[in-house]
Amino acid sequence: MPKLSRKTVKDERGIVQKFWSDINDLSSVERMTYFEHLLTSTEVMMLAKRAAIFKDLLAKKSYKEISDTYGVGINTISRLSNTIHQALPDFIVILTKLSSREGKRWF
């Protein structure tokens, strides 16, 4: 995973808020183009795997099945499972919404 510089950044919260604001201003096609250029292909795959694992955990798939499907270790799956168990209810609603879209076209 990429490492963040330890150097302090002025107005870190403002930078993050501006980032999310910029993302929200883009259409879905623009967001895809933006992230394809912002992230490496490895980073995109890493995020895609995490998102898929969250959905599979919500669907009650076994750790072994998830591990075999995505080539990740049990520790990674356990960490993501813990994230779900500690998440705010809004996150579970989002995961449920995204999971219900399976089989539908994204764009």
C-alpha positions in Angstrom: 0.0 0.0 0.0 1.3 3.5 -0.8 2.7 5.4 2.1 1.7 8.9 3.1 4.5 11.4 3.7 5.0 12.2 7.4 5.4 15.9 6.5 2.6 18.1 7.8 0.3 19.6 5.3 -1.4 23.0 5.9 -5.1 22.7 6.1 -5.2 18.9 5.6 -8.9 18.8 6.4 -9.6 21.5 3.8 -7.7 19.6 1.1 -9.7 16.4 1.8 -13.0 18.3 1.8 -12.0 19.9 -1.5 -11.1 16.5 -3.0 -14.5 15.1 -2.2 -16.3 18.2 -3.4 -14.4 18.0 -6.7 -15.4 14.3 -7.0 -19.0 15.1 -6.4 -19.0 17.7 -9.1 -18.0 15.1 -11.8 -20.3 12.9 -13.8 -19.9 9.1 -13.5 -17.9 8.9 -16.7 -15.7 11.9 -15.6 -15.1 10.2 -12.3 -13.9 7.0 -14.0 -11.6 8.9 -16.2 -10.3 10.9 -13.3 -9.6 7.9 -11.1 -8.0 6.0 -14.0 -5.5 8.8 -14.2 -5.2 9.5 -10.5 -4.6 5.9 -9.4 -2.2 3.3 -10.7 -3.8 0.1 -12.1 -2.6 -1.7 -8.9 -4.4 0.9 -6.7 -7.6 0.6 -8.7 -7.5 -3.3 -8.4 -6.8 -3.0 -4.6 -9.8 -0.8 -4.1 -12.0 -2.9 -6.4 -11.1 -6.0 -4.4 -11.9 -4.3 -1.1 -15.2 -3.2 -2.4 -16.0 -6.7 -3.7 -14.9 -8.3 -0.4 -17.2 -5.9 1.5 -20.1 -7.0 -0.6 -19.2 -10.7 -0.3 -19.0 -10.4 3.5 -22.4 -8.7 3.5 -23.7 -11.7 1.4 -22.3 -14.0 4.1 -19.8 -15.7 1.9 -17.1 -17.7 3.7 -13.6 -16.4 4.3 -12.3 -19.3 2.3 -14.5 -18.6 -0.7 -13.6 -14.9 -0.6 -9.9 -15.8 -0.3 -10.0 -18.1 -3.2 -11.9 -15.7 -5.4 -9.7 -12.6 -4.8 -6.4 -14.1 -3.8 -6.3 -12.3 -0.5 -5.3 -13.6 2.9 -7.6 -14.4 5.8 -6.1 -11.4 7.7 -7.2 -9.0 5.0 -10.7 -10.4 5.0 -10.9 -10.3 8.8 -9.8 -6.7 8.8 -12.5 -5.7 6.4 -15.0 -7.7 8.3 -14.0 -5.8 11.5 -14.5 -2.6 9.5 -18.1 -3.6 8.7 -18.8 -4.5 12.3 -17.5 -1.2 13.6 -19.0 0.9 10.8 -21.7 3.5 11.1 -25.2 2.3 10.0 -24.9 4.6 6.9 -22.0 2.5 5.6 -24.0 -0.7 5.8 -26.9 1.1 3.9 -24.4 2.0 1.2 -23.0 -1.5 1.0 -26.5 -2.9 0.8 -27.4 -0.5 -1.9 -24.3 -1.3 -3.9 -24.8 -5.1 -3.4 -28.4 -4.8 -4.7 -27.0 -3.4 -7.9 -25.1 -6.6 -8.7 -26.1 -7.8 -12.2 -27.1 -4.3 -13.2 -25.0 -2.2 -15.6 -22.9 0.5 -13.8 -22.8 2.9 -16.8 
